[in-house]
Amino acid sequence: MRVPLSWLREYVDLPAGETGRDVAARLVAAGLEVETVEQLGADLKGPLVVGRVLAIEELTGFKKPIRYCQVDVGDANGTGEPQNIVCGARNFAVGDKVVVVLPGAVLPGPFPIAARQTYGKTSEGMICSARELGMGDDHDGIIVLPRETVPGTDAIELLELVDEVLDIAVTPDRGYCLSMRGVAREAATAYGLPLADPALLDVPQANADGYPVRVEDAAGCDRFTARTVSGIEPSAVSPIWMQRRLQKAGMRPVSLTVDVTNYVMLEIGQPLHAYDRSRLAGTVSVRRARAGEKLRTLDGAERALDAGDLLICDESGPIGLAGVMGGASTEIADHAVDAESGQVLGTTDVVIEAAHFDPVSVARTARRHKLSSEAAKRFERGVDPQAAPAAAQRAVDLLVLIAGGTAGGGVTDVVAPQPDRTLAIPADHPDRVAGTVYGRETVTRRLQEVGCSVSGTDVLTVVPPSWRPDLTDPNDLAEEVIRLEGYDNVPSRMPQVPPGRGLTAAQRRLRRVGRALAAAGHVEVQNYPFLGEAAFDALGLDADDPRRTTVKLVNPLNHEEPALRTTLLPGLLATLHRNVSRGSGDVALFETGLVFRPRDERTTAPRPPVDRRPTDEELAALDAALPHQPRRVAVALAGEREPAGWWGQGRPALWADAIEAGRTVARAAGVELIVRQDQHAPWHPGRCAALLVAGADGTERLVGHAGELHPRVVKAMRLPERTCAMEIDLDLLSADGEKPVTAPHVSAYPVATQDVALVVDASVPAADVEAALRAGAGPLLESLRLFDVFTGEQLGEGRKSLAYALRFRAPDRTLTAEEASAARDAAVAEAVARTGAVLRGA
Amino acid sequence: MSAPNKSYDPVEVEALKPEEVERMRDEALAAVAAAGDLDALHAVKVAHTGDRSPLALANREIGALPPHAKADAGKRVGQARGAVNQALARRREELEAERDARVLVEEAVDVTLPYDRAPLGARHPLTTLTELIQDTFTAMGYTVAEGPEVEAEWLNFDALNLGPDHPARTMQDTFWVAAPDGGADSGVVLRTHTSPVQARTMLHGEPPIYVVCPGRTFRTDELDATHTPVFGQVEGLAVDEGITFADLKGTLEHFASAMFGDDLEKRWRPSYFPFTEPSAEIDLQCFVCRGASVGNPDRPCRTCSSEGWIELGGCGVVNPRVLVACGIDPDRYSGFAFGLGLERILMNRSGVEDMRDMVEGDVRFTLPFGMEI
């Protein structure tokens, strides 16, 4: 809602020096979100005056037609002589009254005006358009003023060009503030001043002579007021003050009748509709749409109607979507003169509708037809049903006053009984909500300021005003009291929170994982979860890969990416690509986040009632409709893991770095990772590790994969060669929880070190050899480390040598050389037995 | 250097004459003093104290002396050898010290060489900011609750007093999840706020409840400098006996002071949320201009758009209708709830000017944030 300060002052006698910012601050404190305070004409400086066009000389020979005009500006130029002005616009004629800016003035921009040579003439100023004066962007044409304006008159004042406009974002509960009346009420309360309510009008009683109206759906329309005005002068235009107020409020002046309905809507908040009476066929009715009905609305669209749409009809059929938009067939006709007959055309007789429609019905129709209108916006948020007669009266008065119309004597007012909205609240309810003491007198006074009628002592009987349909619950009334008393005046207090236990084990673990990866040189990213089939194709997933089974969105932002991720890799690799393309070639990224895997049995979620807790079965059904959403962590690496420098060679990021990232995660989670050779898209079939953990029951479970990406994936995603990646399901990884670490016994006896080199088939995994050595070495083995892998001719084709350092130590004595050797021999024997290893040099 | 005399008079041994011993000693001392490095000193040591050295040979002659002369000669030779050995030791120390000094100088390095060998990592500032907010509330006794990102429509809307036709429901541009048949009436959405986690906490727990709910939320905004369809929230909920608006004020003001410092003014404005009544927004004095930019075109402030205030979040007293839907007795318990937008806090706190920087994952943006915020 755009509220011109000058207009607001018509209803509230604000202190003279009060600026828009001052008023905004008061309204903000009362709960209106004033987004901006626009300063109209702040940099405007005269002389800007009314001129009468005396003569027009058409200049030719230029790229576009140019006019050289003589304009009478009265005495405004100091000489009384006509002003010579060059003008490029053509929508004016000799005798028209226009707005002339004279040399020395400054137009908004700022744009200083001086006499200047142009098109071979001297132009002593400009004839102005609305846009040049900052009155609106909607057209470039010259403003042609009403005939009665006098040359030389100050146009800054005439056009009310200097003003302040408060732009208020009205929350859904404050529909009444979509009107000057509502905002003025808040301003009056905020300043403690009386309100001149524009809806307080003398309205004649309804009578039987009014335009016939039949409401067939009282639930959808609980009030329908109709008035008639005849004999409107079709050529009458809206007065400048009305046009200016409409413009400042953000609406475009259209025609007098339409302007009047818009003006009254802005003033009182009641949307009105004017029908051309000559185009109405008999009784107007309000009903729901029937199958197959269609309506062409004012915006020209032909709309297929839904059975839920509430319609205004006449005997010809639908003529309007109730509360949303009127139909084209009964539209007010613009003033025109028929070229052949010379007949003056245009609407002369109108029927004014001021009705009250069900907010839900209007909202649904507006949403269904994707049709947001000023009327629908107001009805959705609640319009004062008692304001309809006054609003209709106001429109009638304006049409009589301005357009020379005659008010019809008939008054139609179809009213359904209004529900009783009486509330009973303990007088101290606002105190108990706020945590302070206001007292009954303050509570009563504040509720009365809002417009409630209040009676009672300990328990207050409160009837909210008709314009506040949002006041339905005791807490709504409490809020009114608290906000008017000022939120800033509520004391601050700390609740007595019971002692907490800090983060859960899972929350701490997630932090450790993130810290460990960052400490190991990975940078965290957070990607969107949206993706499409193309991402899976790029990863080279099989057609039946379960990762292709996704949760899909009905309304994705991008139709190429309608699904939710089932793996973190597409987003992570895309971000890696972005970094590389921006010049960060050596990059190691990680992400933790949810992936979404549909359940085998997919259901829809119920919508239980809200007047009670759902049953456990209903809650279970809610959860059953949701996909699995496990948390994952993924890493992607490319380029150099360690750069070259003065210390020597650099080192490229390897498959091993990706697996090590998996180990880093597992260590942070307090879990030991088992690494196995595997083949799994999108990884290189020879450089892919399955990552597993041993469960509490000893069975192993797969938790993720790591390694180098398949070269085809690298190519498809335009990644650096040999890009590596890892992905682990953190929920699976940590499914057994964490046990406290059992402290090792640290022996102070000397260590005995034994090295062994074992030759095995190249296909034997090092992990198997190590496991065998550990198993064979027995309890004296303190540690074991593979320090060299060697292949060469002397070993034979397809063989490799693995060199291990074994450290033995006893907890209670110094080991003898014989004991250490015996343990080593046992270790080797086990490796020989399990893996076919041959002790090198033996 | 004199050679031993083989045809000697047993009384008159030339080498053991006092002047001869002194001469040998002095020669040795001079040679020690002249030794310029440890190698030369070693040669001097061999020449003057070795088995074949004059003093060693002279020492051997002592046995040939008559008994009365032995003691005297032995004493003189012994003193001479002692003096030479002492001189050798002193000189060695000197030369070793010289050598050490020289070698360590030669080993000097340029300690200003860069050593960017180990790659640097960092955590996303939105992650660490979430953690900081969580820690601030866990320090007050709160627990951290989490919930699904794909959420039941009932929990995201209905339970929170956002009925199917509530005007606010259309304000939140919701991503709808397709039903099994591909249709729109799945009853499942991408959560538009983390409030459903609050609902879950109430549905599955008993007061007193004091939780914060961090997480990702989704609305159908296109990504631009100030909007993102995926954004972070931390919401909080307290449900207990006697909870009032004053408790909410105290809690959020304490939080704001903990996050941004004690010296910034706070402003409370009435607002509207379906799930709270009364509803409020808390604004924080702009910590860049501290209000000096308001109405002052010469000092515009980008952080607060010269408004002087920065919106910290929305909040209010939990609407009793929400308590009812979540199985809490509204006659016995009351509550407050609040929601904080992570991106906005980060933009303000760290001067992030473009939302896209937080989204695109450019390592140059994230690295400076390190491990903590």
Interface residues (C-beta under 8 A of the other chain):
Chain A: R21 V28 A29 A30 G31 E33 T171 P172 D173 R174 P359 V360 A363 R364 R367 E380 R381 R432 V433 A434 G435 T436 D473 P474 N475 D476 A478 E479 I482 R483 Y487 D488 V490 P491 S492 R493 M494 P495 Q496 V497 P498 P499 G500 R501 G502 L503 T504 Q507 R511 G514 R515 L517 A518 A519 A520 G521 H522 V523 E524 V525 Q526 N527 Y528 P529 V551 K552 L553 V554 N555 P556 L557 L564 T575 R578 N579 R582 S584 D586 V587 A588 L589 G593 L594 F596 R602 T603 T604 A605 P606 R607 P608 V610 D611 R612 R613 P614 L619 L622 D623 A625 L626 P627 Q629 R641 E642 P643 G645 W646 W647
Chain B: L113 P114 Y115 D116 R117 A118 P119 L120 G121 A122 R123 H124 L126 T127 E131 Q134 T138 M140 G141 Y142 T143 V144 E146 P148 E149 V150 E151 A152 E153 W154 L155 D158 A159 N161 G163 D165 H166 P167 A168 T170 M171 F175 W176 V177 A178 A179 P180 G182 G183 A184 D185 S186 G187 V188 L190 L203 P208 Y210 R216 T220 E222 P229 V230 A238 D240 I243 T244 F245 A246 D247 K249 G250 T251 E253 H254 R267 W268 R269 P270 S271 Y272 E277 P278 S279 A280 G295 V317 N319 P320 R321 V324 A325 C326 G327 S334 M358 V359 E360 G361 D362 V363 R364 T366 L367 M371
